[in-house]
Amino acid sequence: MNEQHGNGLLTVIGMRGCDSFVSQVDYYLHKAREGEEDQEYVIHADCNRFSSGEAKIMLHDSMRGRDVFIISDCFNYGETFTMYGRTVPMTPDDHFADLKRVIGAIAGKATRISVIMPMLYEGRQHKRTGRESLDCALALQQLVNMGVKNIITFDAHDERVQNAIPLAGFDSIRTAYQMIKAFGRKETDVNLLDKGQTMIISPDEGGLGRCNFYASVLGLNLGMFSKRRDYTRVVNGKNPIVAHDYLGNSVAGKNCIVIDDMISSGDSMFDVCRQLKESGAAKIFLFATFGLFTSGLDKFDQYYGEGKFDRVYTTNLIYRTPELLTRDWYCEVNMCKYVSILIDTVNKDLSTSKLLMPEKRIHKLMERLERGEPV
């Protein structure tokens, strides 16, 4: 018997490149609702492309009366298509266009549409500093104007971008609990409860709030790097860094956890690791919700081989190359179960407050670690 909750029959649509992730989410949804419903949650959207690169989306099921959750990884460059006889990787713009095509194919028939976009499209272009486009705000407004009611993302570069859509739902979710849990399982020789052994490090001023949360909830000391840029030049779309200056207590002999929302090329992280090692840091661990690795893995291999860092933790919320998954220095943090819980909760119109505020769960996790219990 199909039983509807909240705003309609639960339906999950995974965009291109999200098949594996959506499959795991579907598994956890069925597990959570075992004995409650007998239905298929996942609906497939077919994307057909013309030789010119133009595209259209086809849905083979009616969306009338459904509560639709669309999962989109706009940064999956592992997906390709053929244009004028050439195979080209999908860009964030291509993925976002396909997302709008799916919403267009639904054609207003769904009761509610929610978009789960783990890494926010154009999230780094969230504010205007001159005569430049304000892409993230425009993208959010486009989705809302097309009928999207909720936008769920993770560790947004700047949550204030939600001011562009003040009457729509927007949630930027911390991944701290899952990161700490994965770390506790993997690094059994690091005591997260010992202030004298471990420190939290912010690689720049922008990430200070995120790192302050980790430091506060774990009761650890916090250090920060001040990043100075050359604003007279633009290299690879950004102003190059000219200096990193460390501010905080001594890191000599301590394990350092460097936390950021993303690793792009990794250059900032390399400079931070080098300086921390020169200052006598013991082990260095890198936390990033999103691992882009835009310049490849060779330099990470080099720095790991030279002992300049010990492990990199990123989530599976965006595309990871098969090569990355084979690296000894890499640890993946699986977020599929958490996303399934979010979907289940929102579909039932229940409060997400406990899911969005992980402090209590982190404290319980620390209590288990203190008792020597497995996490």
C-alpha positions in Angstrom: 0.0 0.0 0.0 1.4 3.4 -1.0 1.0 5.9 1.9 1.6 9.6 1.2 3.4 11.8 3.6 3.5 15.6 3.9 3.4 17.1 0.4 2.9 14.0 -1.7 4.4 10.7 -2.8 8.1 10.7 -2.1 10.1 10.8 -5.4 13.9 11.1 -5.9 15.4 12.1 -9.2 19.2 11.7 -9.6 20.9 13.9 -12.2 23.6 12.5 -14.5 26.6 11.3 -12.5 24.6 10.7 -9.3 23.6 7.1 -9.9 25.8 5.5 -7.3 25.0 8.1 -4.7 21.2 8.0 -5.3 21.3 4.2 -5.3 22.7 4.3 -1.7 20.2 7.0 -0.7 17.4 4.8 -2.0 18.7 1.8 0.0 18.6 3.8 3.2 15.2 5.2 2.5 13.8 1.7 2.0 15.6 0.6 5.2 14.1 3.5 7.2 10.6 2.9 5.9 10.6 -0.9 6.0 7.1 -2.1 6.6 5.7 1.4 6.1 5.4 1.7 2.4 5.8 -0.4 -0.7 7.0 1.9 -3.5 9.9 2.8 -5.7 11.3 6.1 -4.7 13.7 6.7 -7.6 12.5 8.0 -11.0 15.0 8.2 -13.8 15.4 11.2 -16.1 16.7 10.5 -19.6 18.9 13.2 -21.2 19.0 13.1 -25.0 21.5 15.3 -26.7 21.6 16.5 -30.3 24.9 16.5 -32.2 25.1 20.3 -31.7 25.2 19.8 -28.0 21.6 20.9 -27.3 19.6 18.7 -25.0 16.2 17.7 -23.7 15.1 15.8 -20.6 12.5 13.0 -20.7 10.5 11.8 -17.7 8.6 8.5 -18.2 6.4 8.8 -15.1 3.8 11.3 -14.1 4.9 13.8 -11.4 1.4 14.8 -10.5 0.9 14.8 -6.7 4.6 13.9 -5.9 7.0 15.4 -3.5 10.1 15.6 -5.7 13.7 15.7 -4.5 16.3 16.3 -7.3 19.9 15.5 -6.4 22.4 17.3 -8.6 26.2 17.2 -8.6 27.1 20.2 -10.8 30.8 19.4 -10.5 30.9 15.9 -12.0 33.3 16.4 -14.8 33.5 12.6 -15.2 30.3 12.8 -17.3 30.7 13.6 -21.0 28.7 14.1 -24.1 29.4 14.4 -27.9 29.2 17.7 -29.6 30.2 18.2 -33.3 31.8 14.8 -33.1 34.0 15.7 -30.1 33.7 14.2 -26.7 33.6 17.0 -24.1 33.2 16.8 -20.3 30.1 18.3 -18.7 30.8 21.6 -17.0 28.9 23.1 -14.0 26.9 25.1 -16.5 25.9 22.0 -18.4 24.8 20.3 -15.2 22.8 23.3 -14.1 21.1 23.6 -17.5 20.0 19.9 -17.2 18.7 20.6 -13.7 16.5 23.3 -15.1 15.4 20.9 -17.9 14.2 18.4 -15.3 12.2 21.1 -13.5 10.8 22.1 -16.9 9.8 18.5 -17.7 8.0 18.3 -14.4 5.9 21.2 -15.8 4.4 22.3 -12.5 2.7 19.0 -11.9 4.6 18.1 -8.7 3.2 19.2 -5.3 6.6 20.3 -4.2 10.1 20.4 -5.7 13.3 20.4 -3.5 16.8 20.5 -5.0 19.7 18.9 -3.2 22.8 20.5 -4.6 25.7 19.4 -2.3 28.2 21.9 -3.7 26.4 25.1 -4.6 26.5 26.0 -8.2 28.7 29.2 -8.6 28.9 29.3 -4.8 32.3 31.0 -4.9 30.7 33.9 -6.9 28.4 34.9 -4.1 29.2 38.6 -3.8 29.9 41.5 -6.2 33.2 43.5 -5.8 33.1 45.4 -9.1 31.5 45.2 -12.5 31.1 41.4 -12.4 28.2 38.9 -12.5 26.5 37.7 -9.4 26.0 34.1 -10.6 25.0 32.2 -7.4 22.3 34.7 -6.5 20.9 34.6 -10.1 21.0 30.8 -10.1 19.0 30.5 -6.9 16.5 33.0 -8.1 16.0 31.0 -11.4 15.3 27.8 -9.4 12.8 29.5 -7.2 11.1 31.2 -10.1 10.7 27.8 -11.7 8.9 26.5 -8.7 11.6 25.1 -6.4 10.5 25.4 -2.8 13.6 24.1 -0.9 17.3 24.2 -1.7 19.5 22.0 0.4 23.3 22.4 0.2 26.3 21.5 2.3 28.9 23.9 3.8 28.0 26.8 1.5 31.0 29.1 0.8 28.9 31.9 2.2 25.4 31.2 3.5 24.4 34.9 3.1 23.8 34.2 -0.6 20.4 32.9 0.6 19.3 36.6 1.0 18.7 36.5 -2.8 15.7 34.2 -2.1 14.3 35.3 1.2 10.9 33.6 0.8 12.2 30.2 -0.2 13.7 27.4 1.9 17.5 27.3 2.0 19.6 25.1 4.2 23.4 24.9 4.3 24.3 21.8 6.3 27.5 21.2 8.3 29.3 17.9 7.7 31.2 18.2 11.0 29.6 15.1 12.7 30.3 12.8 9.8 33.9 14.1 9.4 34.7 13.6 13.1 33.1 10.2 13.1 35.2 9.1 10.1 38.3 10.6 11.7 37.6 8.8 15.0 37.3 5.4 13.2 40.5 5.9 11.1 42.9 7.7 13.4 42.7 5.6 16.5 46.1 7.0 17.8 44.9 10.6 17.8 43.2 11.8 21.0 40.6 14.4 20.0 39.8 15.0 23.6 43.4 16.2 24.5 43.9 19.9 24.1 47.6 19.5 24.5 47.8 17.0 21.6 45.4 18.4 18.9 44.6 21.8 17.3 42.1 23.0 14.8 43.6 25.2 12.0 41.8 27.6 9.7 43.7 28.1 6.4 42.2 31.6 6.0 39.9 34.2 7.6 36.9 33.1 5.5 36.9 29.7 7.1 37.3 30.9 10.7 33.6 30.5 11.5 33.6 26.9 10.3 36.8 26.1 12.2 35.6 27.9 15.3 32.6 25.5 15.4 34.9 22.5 15.4 37.2 24.0 18.0 34.3 24.9 20.3 32.4 21.6 20.0 35.5 19.6 20.6 37.1 21.9 23.2 40.3 22.3 21.2 42.6 25.3 20.6 42.2 27.2 17.3 44.9 28.7 15.0 44.4 30.6 11.8 46.4 31.6 8.7 45.9 35.1 7.4 45.9 35.0 3.6 47.2 38.0 1.6 46.4 38.2 -2.1 47.6 40.2 -5.0 44.4 42.0 -6.2 46.2 43.5 -9.2 46.3 40.2 -11.0 44.0 37.3 -11.8 45.4 33.8 -12.4 43.1 30.9 -13.2 40.1 33.0 -12.2 41.4 34.2 -8.9 43.8 36.6 -7.3 47.0 34.8 -6.5 48.1 34.4 -2.8 51.3 36.2 -2.0 51.6 35.3 1.7 50.2 33.1 4.5 50.8 34.4 8.0 50.0 32.1 11.0 48.2 33.5 14.0 47.7 31.4 17.2 49.3 29.2 19.7 52.4 27.2 18.9 51.8 24.0 16.9 55.1 22.4 17.9 54.6 18.7 18.7 50.8 18.9 18.1 48.5 17.2 15.6 46.8 19.7 13.4 43.4 19.4 11.7 43.2 21.9 8.8 39.5 22.5 7.9 38.1 24.2 4.8 34.9 23.9 2.7 36.8 22.7 -0.4 40.1 21.7 -1.9 40.4 23.2 -5.4 44.0 23.0 -6.7 45.4 22.4 -3.2 47.9 25.2 -3.4 46.7 26.9 -0.2 46.7 23.6 1.7 50.2 22.8 0.5 51.5 26.2 1.8 49.7 25.7 5.1 51.1 22.1 5.5 54.6 23.3 4.7 54.5 26.1 7.3 53.0 23.9 9.9 55.7 21.3 9.4 58.4 23.9 9.6 56.9 25.1 12.9 57.2 21.6 14.3 53.7 20.1 13.9 53.4 16.4 14.4 50.7 15.0 12.2 48.6 17.0 9.8 45.1 16.1 8.6 43.1 17.9 6.0 39.3 18.1 6.2 37.4 19.4 3.2 33.7 18.8 2.4 34.5 18.9 -1.3 37.6 17.6 -2.9 37.9 19.0 -6.5 41.6 18.3 -7.0 41.6 20.5 -10.1 45.4 20.2 -10.7 45.5 16.5 -10.3 46.9 14.3 -7.5 50.6 14.3 -8.3 51.5 17.1 -5.8 49.4 15.5 -3.1 51.4 12.3 -3.7 54.6 14.2 -3.4 53.7 16.0 -0.2 52.4 12.8 1.3 55.6 11.0 0.4 57.6 13.8 2.0 55.5 13.5 5.2 54.0 17.0 5.0 50.5 15.7 5.7 49.0 12.4 6.9 45.5 12.2 5.5 42.9 14.0 3.4 39.2 13.6 4.3 36.5 14.6 1.8 32.9 13.6 1.4 31.3 11.6 -1.4 28.8 14.4 -2.1 30.6 15.2 -5.4 32.4 13.2 -8.0 35.7 11.5 -7.0 38.0 10.0 -9.6 38.7 6.3 -9.4 42.4 7.2 -9.0 41.7 9.3 -5.9 39.9 6.4 -4.2 43.1 4.2 -4.5 45.3 6.7 -2.6 46.6 5.7 0.8 46.4 9.3 2.0 42.7 9.6 1.1 39.7 8.8 3.3 36.1 9.1 2.0 33.3 10.3 4.3 30.0 8.7 3.2 27.0 11.1 3.4 24.3 8.9 1.7 22.6 7.8 4.9 22.4 11.4 6.2 20.9 12.6 2.9 18.3 9.9 3.1 17.4 10.9 6.6 17.0 14.5 5.4 14.8 13.5 2.5 12.7 11.3 4.8 12.3 14.1 7.4 11.4 16.9 4.9 8.9 14.6 3.1 7.1 13.9 6.4 7.1 17.7 7.2 9.0 17.1 10.4 11.5 19.5 12.0 15.1 19.3 10.6 16.6 21.3 13.5 18.3 18.3 15.1 19.8 17.3 11.8 21.0 20.8 11.1 22.6 21.3 14.5 25.0 18.4 15.2 26.4 19.5 18.5 24.6 17.0 20.7 25.5 14.1 18.3 29.1 15.2 18.3 29.2 15.3 22.1 27.7 11.8 22.3 30.3 10.6 19.8 33.1 12.1 22.0 31.7 10.3 25.0 31.8 7.0 23.2 35.4 7.7 22.1 36.3 8.6 25.7 34.9 5.3 26.9 36.9 3.4 24.2 33.7 2.3 22.4 33.7 1.9 18.6 32.2 4.7 16.6 
